[in-house]
């Protein structure tokens, strides 16, 4: 399944940052800040959002997000939000802000 291009367009518009770059990754379209992935339109549908790993459990408990699992291993700091929970900009904006905010907190990649 290809990523949702409309969702990618919405992420691009909402992030609207001069330091935002895009890269096709894992069948989806990732949005990066200083080389760090912030959020992606996932090939699995919905969005994959990078957050502070120490906030993962709290966000899973208090939102509709779930922890990303890769190759059978849970990945703290990476959350999946389904398309059904991103239908409006009001739903998507907090996730874009979380992802870009966390990516900006990391040192630039060399």
C-alpha positions in Angstrom: 0.0 0.0 0.0 1.4 3.4 -0.9 1.3 6.3 1.5 -1.7 8.7 1.5 -0.6 11.6 -0.7 -3.4 13.9 0.7 -2.2 13.3 4.2 1.4 14.1 3.1 0.2 17.3 1.5 -1.6 18.3 4.8 1.5 17.5 6.9 3.7 19.6 4.5 1.2 22.5 4.8 0.9 22.3 8.5 4.6 21.9 9.2 5.4 24.8 6.9 9.0 25.2 8.1 12.0 26.3 6.1 14.1 23.6 7.7 11.7 20.8 6.7 12.9 18.2 4.2 11.2 15.2 2.7 12.5 11.7 2.0 10.8 8.5 0.8 11.4 5.9 3.5 9.9 2.5 4.2 7.3 3.0 1.5 6.1 6.2 3.0 7.0 9.9 2.9 9.0 11.1 5.8 9.3 14.7 6.9 12.7 15.6 8.6 14.1 18.4 10.6 17.9 18.7 10.6 18.1 15.2 9.3 15.8 13.7 12.0 12.5 12.2 11.0 9.6 14.1 12.7 6.5 12.6 11.1 5.7 10.4 8.1 2.7 9.6 5.9 3.0 5.8 6.5 2.8 3.1 3.9 0.6 1.3 6.5 -1.9 4.2 6.4 -2.0 7.0 8.9 1.1 8.7 10.3 4.2 7.6 12.1 5.2 10.3 14.6 8.5 10.6 16.4 8.1 11.7 20.1 10.3 11.7 23.2 10.6 8.0 24.1 9.9 8.9 27.7 6.5 10.2 26.7 5.5 7.2 24.6 3.6 5.3 27.3 1.7 8.4 28.4 0.7 9.3 24.8 -0.5 5.8 24.1 -2.5 5.9 27.3 -4.1 9.3 26.7 -4.5 9.4 22.9 -5.5 7.1 20.0 -1.9 6.5 19.1 -0.2 3.1 19.4 3.4 2.2 19.7 5.1 1.3 16.5 6.3 -2.3 16.3 9.1 -3.1 13.9 10.2 -6.7 13.3 8.2 -7.8 16.4 9.9 -5.2 18.6 8.1 -2.2 20.2 9.8 1.1 19.3 9.5 3.6 22.2 9.6 7.1 20.7 7.7 6.1 17.5 3.9 6.2 17.5 1.4 5.3 14.8 -1.8 7.3 14.5 -4.5 5.9 12.2 -6.0 7.7 9.3 -9.4 7.7 11.0 -7.8 9.8 13.8 -6.3 12.4 11.4 -9.3 13.4 9.3 -9.2 17.1 10.2 -6.4 19.6 10.6 -7.4 20.0 14.2 -6.6 16.3 14.7 -3.4 16.3 12.7 -1.9 19.6 13.9 -0.9 18.3 17.4 0.9 15.3 15.9 2.8 17.5 13.5 3.8 19.8 16.3 4.9 16.9 18.5 7.0 15.3 15.8 8.6 18.5 14.6 9.1 19.8 18.1 10.9 16.6 19.2 13.0 16.5 16.0 14.1 20.1 16.6 15.2 19.2 20.2 17.8 16.8 18.8 21.3 17.8 17.7 21.6 18.2 13.9 22.9 15.1 12.2 26.3 15.4 10.7 
